[in-house]
Amino acid sequence: MRIIFCADPFNITRPDYMYESEVAAAQEANLSYSLISFEALVEGKRAERAIRRVEPSAQGEVAVYRGWMLRPEAYARLYEALANKGISLLNTPTAYRHCHYLPESYPVIEGYTPRSTWLQLEPGKPVDMNAVMQALYPFDGKPVIVKDFVKSRKHEWSEACYIPSAADRQVVERVVNRFLELQGEDLNEGLVFREFVEFEPLTQHSKSGMPLIREFRQFFLDGKLILSTPYWEEGDYSGLQAPTDLFQNVAQQVQSRFFTMDIARLRSGEWMIVELGDAQVAGLPERANVQAFYQALAKLA
């Protein structure tokens, strides 16, 4: 198995500084790695140029991408370009999209995650607030959060994320418009509205002031849990451990070989799935054991 990391944009012979510790851990686990130009892939849309420093594999080789988030179309370009060099990324473009976009994976986690609705947006066209209010109707005035198909503006919590009442059109318009303004060209596909549920509180973020919850990130490879770690670097988890098999039946239904499942505990003591993600572009939380992560990849390879 080979690991594909993003290169430093100013020195393509070195890994991006954000992935230096992961490169060291991969080497320690006896995993080979290659570097690609994220900028050439995304900004120039030149996949062949992006991977020009990747050595081809004559025998065929499986690889894992560990880098910055990619839109599905960019991931597909990378997947195809690497395949032409005899290298197969662990997740197909279909699998990547399945976990990267919440509406794609929602049917798998529905009933285990906060209720969600979504609205596809057409590029360059203003949002139809009547359609937004129609999408919010099922929440019956309950508090919700807004995000796009991938990301939220959780660090602008009151400004562009949290809506105290789904029925309050004035507040809905203010928060949604601010969210769209801040996302700008980074908006992924459309709007997602999720019921705000009372997760067990952890602390308030020291910089943004957003409320943090006792959340964990779990990494799955071929249906097996390989790492479970506290999500946030701040706050006291008080020795709390995330369950390792509670959502195993859900994990078996996820249409991806390598994915993340973020989970958190409700005030009632029950656990819920926050969301899924493609593990290739999911960050390793600060408290994660990076060495254990790559040792697990090497073992299951």
C-alpha positions as MATLAB code, in Angstrom:
seq = 'MRIIFCADPFNITRPDYMYESEVAAAQEANLSYSLISFEALVEGKRAERAIRRVEPSAQGEVAVYRGWMLRPEAYARLYEALANKGISLLNTPTAYRHCHYLPESYPVIEGYTPRSTWLQLEPGKPVDMNAVMQALYPFDGKPVIVKDFVKSRKHEWSEACYIPSAADRQVVERVVNRFLELQGEDLNEGLVFREFVEFEPLTQHSKSGMPLIREFRQFFLDGKLILSTPYWEEGDYSGLQAPTDLFQNVAQQVQSRFFTMDIARLRSGEWMIVELGDAQVAGLPERANVQAFYQALAKLA';
ca = [
       0.000    0.000    0.000;
       1.179    3.479   -0.878;
       0.141    6.754    0.760;
      -0.441    9.784   -1.475;
       0.280   13.046    0.345;
      -0.014   16.662   -0.781;
       3.304   18.382   -1.491;
       4.419   21.740   -0.155;
       3.070   24.247   -2.734;
       6.448   26.052   -2.743;
       8.631   22.944   -2.777;
       7.052   19.932   -4.454;
       9.847   17.654   -3.261;
       8.651   17.997    0.328;
       5.306   17.145    1.945;
       2.974   19.930    2.998;
       3.957   20.886    6.555;
       0.491   19.915    7.789;
       1.238   16.290    6.880;
       4.849   16.033    8.076;
       3.948   14.029   11.194;
       1.808   11.668    9.107;
       4.625   11.127    6.608;
       6.975   10.247    9.467;
       4.411    7.824   10.924;
       3.839    6.216    7.518;
       7.581    5.682    7.074;
       7.819    4.236   10.580;
       5.094    1.757    9.594;
       7.100    0.804    6.480;
       4.558    2.328    4.116;
       5.863    3.993    0.968;
       4.548    7.409   -0.062;
       4.338    9.755   -3.036;
       3.662   13.490   -3.300;
       1.196   15.266   -5.562;
       0.539   18.910   -6.337;
      -2.833   19.824   -4.863;
      -2.720   23.172   -6.633;
      -2.201   21.637  -10.080;
      -5.028   19.199   -9.466;
      -7.565   21.711   -8.150;
      -6.669   25.098   -9.574;
      -5.153   24.032  -12.880;
      -7.347   20.919  -13.239;
      -4.270   19.161  -14.619;
      -4.220   15.762  -12.980;
      -1.295   14.407  -15.004;
       0.858   17.372  -13.986;
      -0.298   17.014  -10.382;
       0.992   13.438  -10.186;
       4.095   13.772  -12.346;
       6.384   12.887   -9.404;
       4.424    9.729   -8.587;
       6.340    6.621   -9.613;
       4.153    4.190  -11.625;
       3.514    0.654  -10.417;
       4.183   -2.118  -12.922;
       2.507   -4.784  -10.766;
      -0.502   -2.702   -9.712;
      -0.770   -1.127   -6.286;
      -3.454    0.080   -3.887;
      -3.040    3.581   -2.462;
      -4.630    5.845    0.121;
      -4.864    9.596   -0.442;
      -4.164   11.644    2.687;
      -4.614   15.268    1.753;
      -6.849   18.291    1.519;
     -10.533   17.950    0.706;
     -11.396   17.537   -2.949;
     -14.638   18.089   -4.787;
     -15.863   14.775   -6.237;
     -14.932   15.824   -9.783;
     -11.346   16.612   -8.682;
     -11.121   13.310   -6.836;
     -12.294   11.518   -9.981;
      -9.513   13.227  -11.983;
      -6.951   12.093   -9.430;
      -8.362    8.567   -9.357;
      -8.191    8.201  -13.137;
      -4.706    9.711  -13.454;
      -3.295    7.393  -10.791;
      -5.047    4.401  -12.374;
      -3.162    5.177  -15.591;
       0.027    4.657  -13.568;
      -1.138    1.326  -12.194;
      -2.201    2.769   -8.823;
      -5.736    2.253   -7.496;
      -7.009    4.546   -4.780;
      -8.750    2.585   -2.039;
     -12.056    4.415   -2.561;
     -13.641    4.758   -5.989;
     -15.060    8.163   -7.017;
     -18.554    6.804   -6.239;
     -17.456    5.722   -2.757;
     -15.783    9.081   -2.191;
     -18.933   10.993   -3.037;
     -21.043    8.637   -0.910;
     -19.308    9.663    2.316;
     -18.188   13.175    1.360;
     -21.690   14.545    0.722;
     -24.137   14.193    3.618;
     -27.231   13.786    1.375;
     -25.524   10.785   -0.264;
     -24.890    8.919    3.003;
     -27.981   10.112    4.883;
     -30.136    7.081    3.918;
     -27.553    4.849    5.635;
     -27.400    6.818    8.906;
     -31.000    8.066    9.025;
     -32.500    7.219   12.395;
     -29.072    7.347   14.050;
     -28.303   10.984   13.241;
     -30.101   14.340   13.610;
     -32.999   14.771   11.177;
     -31.831   16.482    7.991;
     -33.248   18.037    4.835;
     -31.434   19.694    1.956;
     -31.846   21.980   -1.002;
     -29.776   21.843   -4.193;
     -28.648   25.280   -5.394;
     -27.932   26.336   -8.957;
     -24.557   28.103   -9.344;
     -24.901   31.829   -9.898;
     -28.574   31.959   -8.973;
     -29.893   33.576   -5.754;
     -31.343   31.257   -3.153;
     -35.140   30.933   -3.185;
     -36.179   31.693    0.395;
     -39.632   30.229   -0.182;
     -37.931   26.930   -1.069;
     -35.754   27.263    2.023;
     -38.785   27.714    4.288;
     -40.472   24.754    2.619;
     -37.390   22.622    3.340;
     -37.539   23.765    6.970;
     -41.238   22.995    7.399;
     -40.702   19.436    8.770;
     -38.745   20.840   11.737;
     -41.896   22.527   13.091;
     -40.105   25.563   14.499;
     -37.338   23.617   16.272;
     -33.762   24.924   16.281;
     -31.589   23.832   13.345;
     -28.119   24.366   11.973;
     -27.295   25.152    8.346;
     -24.340   23.816    6.357;
     -23.586   22.838    2.794;
     -23.244   19.252    1.587;
     -19.831   19.021    3.293;
     -19.015   21.822    5.712;
     -20.606   24.249    8.135;
     -19.497   27.628    9.459;
     -19.542   26.301   13.022;
     -16.935   28.798   14.172;
     -19.354   31.581   13.165;
     -21.974   29.808   15.261;
     -24.564   32.522   15.894;
     -23.783   34.409   12.719;
     -23.853   31.716   10.038;
     -24.707   28.337   11.542;
     -27.304   28.181   14.333;
     -30.965   29.074   13.727;
     -32.982   29.136   16.998;
     -36.313   28.525   15.229;
     -36.827   26.972   11.823;
     -40.094   28.918   11.582;
     -38.544   32.369   12.086;
     -38.145   33.509    8.490;
     -36.323   36.711    9.358;
     -33.593   34.884   11.283;
     -33.470   32.081    8.711;
     -32.826   34.583    5.925;
     -30.156   36.391    7.939;
     -28.226   33.237    8.898;
     -28.574   31.517    5.503;
     -27.502   34.608    3.563;
     -24.511   35.108    5.857;
     -23.567   31.441    5.487;
     -23.707   31.719    1.683;
     -21.683   34.942    1.791;
     -18.937   33.360    3.889;
     -18.820   30.145    1.872;
     -18.647   32.000   -1.424;
     -17.092   29.870   -4.166;
     -16.342   27.139   -1.625;
     -20.031   26.262   -1.374;
     -20.580   22.544   -1.954;
     -23.730   21.812   -3.977;
     -26.426   23.347   -1.779;
     -27.867   23.824    1.695;
     -28.371   21.194    4.372;
     -30.517   21.828    7.431;
     -30.063   19.618   10.479;
     -32.098   19.470   13.661;
     -30.150   20.882   16.595;
     -29.980   18.232   19.293;
     -28.719   18.482   22.870;
     -25.394   16.705   22.823;
     -23.391   16.473   26.031;
     -21.428   19.739   26.298;
     -17.632   19.784   26.489;
     -16.595   23.449   26.605;
     -16.628   26.613   24.510;
     -14.037   27.059   21.797;
     -11.333   29.395   23.058;
     -11.240   31.453   19.854;
     -14.682   31.346   18.254;
     -16.786   30.730   21.352;
     -18.793   28.000   19.616;
     -20.177   25.294   21.926;
     -18.109   22.098   21.741;
     -19.561   18.663   22.448;
     -18.017   15.375   23.578;
     -17.479   14.172   20.048;
     -15.270   11.360   18.753;
     -13.902   10.561   15.309;
     -13.744    6.897   14.329;
     -11.864    5.559   11.298;
     -13.090    2.404    9.551;
     -11.174    0.344    7.007;
     -12.987   -2.507    5.250;
     -15.686   -2.455    7.924;
     -13.209   -2.639   10.821;
     -12.710    0.135   13.348;
      -8.998    1.016   13.284;
      -8.943    4.210   15.373;
     -11.264    6.017   17.775;
     -10.146    9.372   19.166;
     -11.579   12.506   20.831;
     -12.500   15.035   18.158;
     -11.650   18.290   19.929;
      -8.255   19.357   21.224;
      -9.865   21.496   23.928;
     -11.959   20.476   26.923;
     -11.936   17.630   29.419;
     -13.379   14.342   28.176;
     -13.071   13.019   31.764;
     -11.920    9.607   30.609;
     -14.998    9.124   28.427;
     -14.522    6.416   25.807;
     -16.606    6.119   22.654;
     -18.429    2.821   22.081;
     -16.619    0.652   19.563;
     -19.428   -1.593   18.349;
     -22.658    0.364   18.869;
     -22.905    1.421   15.215;
     -21.178   -1.593   13.699;
     -24.360   -2.553   11.832;
     -24.437    0.913   10.262;
     -20.747    0.738    9.365;
     -21.368   -2.473    7.433;
     -23.848   -0.639    5.204;
     -21.568    2.263    4.315;
     -20.583    2.010    0.654;
     -16.928    2.832    1.175;
     -13.813    0.899    2.117;
     -12.237    3.725    4.124;
     -14.419    6.223    5.961;
     -14.916    8.146    9.183;
     -17.888    8.169   11.515;
     -18.128   11.090   13.917;
     -20.249   10.244   16.973;
     -21.270   12.113   20.128;
     -23.227   11.459   23.310;
     -26.559   13.111   24.022;
     -27.375   14.638   27.405;
     -29.595   11.598   27.930;
     -26.546    9.328   27.702;
     -27.453    7.853   24.310;
     -25.068    8.090   21.359;
     -25.761    9.460   17.879;
     -23.877    9.627   14.608;
     -22.988   13.208   13.735;
     -21.916   12.462   10.158;
     -19.771   10.298    7.911;
     -16.758   11.363    5.889;
     -14.247    9.983    3.428;
     -11.291    9.014    5.621;
      -8.772   10.076    3.000;
      -9.624   13.756    3.505;
     -10.699   13.596    7.147;
      -8.297   15.286    9.520;
      -6.626   13.328   12.283;
      -7.667   15.120   15.487;
      -4.878   16.580   17.613;
      -5.333   13.927   20.312;
      -5.141   11.054   17.808;
      -2.315    8.524   17.968;
      -0.833    9.070   14.509;
       1.566    6.140   14.814;
      -1.245    3.751   15.762;
      -3.276    4.986   12.779;
      -0.551    4.160   10.246;
       0.362    0.907   11.965;
      -3.285   -0.142   11.571;
      -3.238    0.813    7.880;
      -0.060   -1.180    7.366;
      -1.450   -4.193    9.212;
      -4.672   -4.318    7.233;
      -2.896   -3.588    3.959;
];
